[in-house]
Amino acid sequence: MSIEVPISLSPVKPGENLVVSNVPFYGDMVFKPVIIQWNGIVDNPFYSDETFKTVRYYTEKSNPNRASKDKNTLILNALFDQHPELKTEEHLDMPLGKFAKKMKIEYPNIEIRLGSKQNLYPAYRVLVNVAGGEDNYVSFNVKNLTQQQGLYIWVVDNQPEYVGIAGGPRGLSNRINLEYGKITPYKCSIDGQSQTCRSNAKLRDEYNAKKNISLYVLPIDVDKYKNDPEFVKAMEGFGFKGTRSDKNVLEVFEKFIIDSSGFRSKWNKRR
């Protein structure tokens, strides 16, 4: 059984398909519900990881060209230049995440100046990406999820909240289970996946609030579209010129849904 969601963010009934109608080149997009297995709240793994490179590693890089481009090196050197009392043997030998946690707990008011405008930032906040400094995240997985590429929609309390794309060789399975559902130490680092951490933190908040969280997925045959001259022409109209990657194909459908539907929750506002 399906219901038609004009994606003016109309409520979705649990267990029913979510249908986005009249999508150019596709017709009706039928998103199927999947079953989420929630594993509960887990501590930020970056803060406790013993295998992450140490603070000393970043401060003693021997290649000046490489060091000058490493965000961790730049930030740590700025921190120790401005607060030399923090450059102790104990701190230098700490894995970077454990050092960041110590800064957050014991030195929350320490700030450093960074960038051309020399703006002040809390030191612990710039040792992680913009969403990687949470105390905890939520862990979950979806069994038997397809490895095809495609689109997915998160629904909270029967209201569509977020539409995203899943590309790459393991498609939806990788995006949902290994990226969204399993936050790793690297994902929280400066070079990690801030959007993934941000979405997980959003899901964590809804989970803690005991809201009804649903996930709907739609596999898409991207080869069919990136080799279709008419679709490629339409893709160029969306601003994807000179490229026909799998990701671009998915982004065209994602952008259509967002732009034509009023899909404007704060969670999905990233363009």
C-alpha positions as CSV (number, residue, x, y, z in Angstrom):
1,M,0.0,0.0,0.0
2,S,1.3,3.5,-0.9
3,I,0.3,7.0,-0.2
4,E,1.2,10.0,-2.2
5,V,3.4,12.6,-0.5
6,P,3.4,15.8,-2.5
7,I,6.4,16.4,-0.5
8,S,5.1,19.5,0.9
9,L,6.2,17.5,3.9
10,S,2.9,15.8,4.4
11,P,2.8,13.2,7.2
12,V,3.7,9.6,6.3
13,K,1.9,6.7,7.8
14,P,4.1,4.1,9.4
15,G,4.7,1.0,7.2
16,E,3.5,2.6,4.0
17,N,5.6,3.7,1.1
18,L,6.7,7.3,0.7
19,V,5.9,8.4,-2.9
20,V,7.4,11.5,-4.6
21,S,5.3,12.0,-7.7
22,N,6.0,13.3,-11.2
23,V,9.8,13.5,-10.9
24,P,11.3,14.4,-14.3
25,F,12.9,11.4,-16.2
26,Y,11.6,9.1,-13.4
27,G,7.9,9.4,-12.8
28,D,6.8,8.4,-9.3
29,M,9.7,7.7,-6.9
30,V,8.5,5.0,-4.5
31,F,10.7,5.0,-1.3
32,K,10.4,1.8,0.7
33,P,10.5,1.7,4.6
34,V,13.3,-0.3,6.2
35,I,13.7,-1.5,9.7
36,I,16.3,0.3,11.9
37,Q,18.0,-1.6,14.7
38,W,19.0,0.9,17.4
39,N,22.0,0.0,19.5
40,G,21.8,2.9,21.8
41,I,24.0,5.9,22.8
42,V,27.8,5.5,22.5
43,D,30.6,7.8,23.7
44,N,32.5,9.9,21.2
45,P,35.1,7.4,20.0
46,F,37.6,10.1,19.1
47,Y,38.0,11.1,22.7
48,S,39.0,7.7,23.8
49,D,40.9,6.2,20.9
50,E,44.4,5.0,21.8
51,T,45.6,4.4,18.2
52,F,45.0,7.9,16.8
53,K,48.3,9.8,16.1
54,T,49.7,11.7,19.0
55,V,49.9,15.4,19.6
56,R,53.7,15.1,19.3
57,Y,53.4,13.5,15.8
58,Y,51.7,16.6,14.5
59,T,54.0,19.1,16.2
60,E,57.1,17.4,15.0
61,K,56.3,16.8,11.4
62,S,59.6,17.0,9.4
63,N,58.2,17.9,6.0
64,P,57.6,21.7,6.2
65,N,55.4,21.8,3.0
66,R,53.2,19.0,4.3
67,A,53.1,20.4,7.8
68,S,52.0,23.8,6.6
69,K,48.9,22.3,5.0
70,D,47.9,20.0,7.9
71,K,45.1,21.6,9.9
72,N,46.0,19.7,13.1
73,T,49.7,20.9,12.9
74,L,48.7,24.5,12.3
75,I,46.1,24.4,15.2
76,L,48.4,22.7,17.7
77,N,51.4,24.9,16.9
78,A,49.1,28.0,17.3
79,L,47.8,26.6,20.6
80,F,51.2,26.0,22.0
81,D,52.6,29.3,20.8
82,Q,49.8,31.2,22.4
83,H,49.6,29.0,25.5
84,P,53.2,27.5,26.0
85,E,52.2,26.2,29.5
86,L,50.1,23.5,27.8
87,K,53.1,22.1,25.9
88,T,54.0,19.4,28.4
89,E,55.4,15.9,27.8
90,E,52.2,14.5,29.0
91,H,50.1,16.4,26.5
92,L,52.5,15.7,23.6
93,D,52.3,12.0,24.2
94,M,48.5,11.9,24.2
95,P,46.5,10.6,21.2
96,L,45.0,13.7,19.6
97,G,41.4,12.8,20.6
98,K,42.3,12.2,24.2
99,F,44.1,15.6,24.2
100,A,41.0,17.3,22.7
101,K,38.8,15.7,25.4
102,K,41.2,16.9,28.1
103,M,41.1,20.5,26.7
104,K,37.3,20.3,26.6
105,I,37.0,19.1,30.2
106,E,39.9,20.8,32.0
107,Y,40.5,23.9,29.8
108,P,37.1,24.9,28.3
109,N,37.9,28.6,28.5
110,I,41.3,28.4,26.7
111,E,41.0,30.2,23.3
112,I,43.3,30.6,20.3
113,R,43.5,33.0,17.5
114,L,43.3,31.5,14.0
115,G,43.0,32.6,10.4
116,S,43.8,35.8,8.6
117,K,41.3,37.7,10.7
118,Q,42.8,36.2,13.9
119,N,39.4,35.2,15.3
120,L,39.2,33.6,18.7
121,Y,38.0,30.0,19.0
122,P,37.7,27.7,22.0
123,A,40.8,25.4,21.7
124,Y,38.9,22.1,22.1
125,R,36.4,23.0,19.4
126,V,39.0,23.4,16.6
127,L,40.6,20.1,17.4
128,V,37.5,18.4,15.9
129,N,35.3,19.1,12.9
130,V,32.2,21.3,13.5
131,A,30.0,18.4,14.5
132,G,32.7,16.0,15.8
133,G,33.0,17.3,19.3
134,E,29.8,15.9,20.7
135,D,30.0,13.9,24.0
136,N,28.2,11.0,22.4
137,Y,26.4,9.7,19.3
138,V,23.8,7.1,18.5
139,S,24.6,3.7,17.1
140,F,22.3,1.8,14.7
141,N,22.2,-0.4,11.6
142,V,19.7,-1.7,9.0
143,K,19.8,-5.4,8.2
144,N,19.7,-6.6,4.6
145,L,20.0,-3.1,3.2
146,T,20.9,-3.0,-0.5
147,Q,24.3,-2.1,-1.8
148,Q,22.8,-0.3,-4.7
149,Q,23.3,3.4,-5.0
150,G,20.2,5.6,-4.5
151,L,18.4,8.1,-2.3
152,Y,17.1,8.0,1.2
153,I,14.7,10.0,3.3
154,W,14.6,10.3,7.1
155,V,11.2,10.8,8.6
156,V,10.6,11.9,12.2
157,D,7.2,11.5,13.8
158,N,5.8,10.7,10.4
159,Q,7.2,14.0,8.9
160,P,9.8,13.9,6.1
161,E,12.9,15.7,7.5
162,Y,15.9,14.9,5.3
163,V,16.7,13.6,1.8
164,G,20.2,12.5,0.9
165,I,22.2,10.5,-1.6
166,A,24.1,7.2,-1.3
167,G,26.8,6.7,-3.9
168,G,29.9,4.6,-4.1
169,P,30.5,0.9,-4.5
170,R,28.3,-0.2,-1.6
171,G,25.7,2.4,-2.0
172,L,22.9,2.6,0.6
173,S,24.3,-0.1,2.8
174,N,27.6,1.8,3.3
175,R,25.9,5.3,3.6
176,I,23.4,4.2,6.3
177,N,25.2,1.5,8.3
178,L,28.9,2.4,8.0
179,E,28.7,6.2,7.8
180,Y,25.5,7.3,9.6
181,G,25.2,4.4,12.0
182,K,28.8,4.0,13.1
183,I,30.7,7.0,14.1
184,T,34.5,6.4,14.1
185,P,37.4,8.4,15.6
186,Y,38.4,9.7,12.2
187,K,35.0,10.9,11.3
188,C,35.1,13.3,14.3
189,S,38.6,14.7,13.5
190,I,39.2,17.9,11.6
191,D,39.5,16.0,8.3
192,G,36.6,13.7,9.1
193,Q,32.9,13.7,8.0
194,S,31.2,16.7,9.6
195,Q,27.9,16.2,7.8
196,T,27.8,12.5,8.9
197,C,28.5,13.5,12.5
198,R,25.9,16.3,12.3
199,S,23.2,14.0,11.0
200,N,24.1,11.4,13.6
201,A,23.8,14.0,16.4
202,K,20.4,15.0,15.0
203,L,19.3,11.4,15.0
204,R,20.7,11.0,18.5
205,D,18.6,14.0,19.8
206,E,15.4,12.6,18.2
207,Y,16.2,9.1,19.6
208,N,16.8,10.6,23.1
209,A,13.5,12.5,22.8
210,K,11.8,9.1,22.1
211,K,10.5,10.3,18.7
212,N,9.4,7.9,16.0
213,I,12.3,7.8,13.5
214,S,11.8,6.1,10.1
215,L,14.0,5.6,7.1
216,Y,12.9,5.2,3.5
217,V,15.2,4.1,0.6
218,L,15.1,4.1,-3.1
219,P,17.8,2.3,-5.2
220,I,18.5,4.0,-8.5
221,D,20.2,2.7,-11.7
222,V,22.6,5.6,-12.2
223,D,24.1,4.2,-15.4
224,K,20.8,4.5,-17.1
225,Y,20.7,8.2,-16.5
226,K,24.3,9.3,-16.9
227,N,24.3,7.7,-20.4
228,D,21.0,9.4,-21.4
229,P,21.6,12.5,-23.5
230,E,18.4,14.1,-22.4
231,F,19.1,13.6,-18.8
232,V,22.7,14.9,-19.2
233,K,21.3,18.0,-20.8
234,A,18.9,18.4,-17.8
235,M,21.8,17.8,-15.4
236,E,23.7,20.7,-17.0
237,G,20.7,22.8,-16.4
238,F,21.1,22.0,-12.7
239,G,24.7,23.3,-12.8
240,F,26.5,20.0,-13.3
241,K,28.4,20.8,-16.4
242,G,31.2,18.7,-18.0
243,T,30.7,15.7,-15.7
244,R,28.4,12.7,-15.5
245,S,29.4,11.0,-12.3
246,D,27.2,8.6,-10.3
247,K,27.1,11.2,-7.6
248,N,25.9,14.0,-10.0
249,V,23.0,11.8,-11.2
250,L,21.9,11.3,-7.6
251,E,22.3,14.9,-6.8
252,V,20.0,16.0,-9.6
253,F,17.2,13.9,-8.2
254,E,18.0,15.1,-4.7
255,K,18.0,18.7,-5.7
256,F,14.7,18.3,-7.6
257,I,13.1,16.9,-4.4
258,I,14.5,19.7,-2.2
259,D,13.8,22.6,-4.6
260,S,10.3,21.5,-5.7
261,S,9.0,20.3,-2.3
262,G,9.8,22.9,0.3
263,F,12.1,20.4,1.9
264,R,13.5,23.1,4.1
265,S,14.0,21.7,7.6
266,K,17.2,22.9,9.3
267,W,18.6,19.4,9.1
268,N,18.4,19.4,5.3
269,K,19.6,23.0,4.9
270,R,23.2,22.4,3.6
271,R,23.3,23.9,0.2
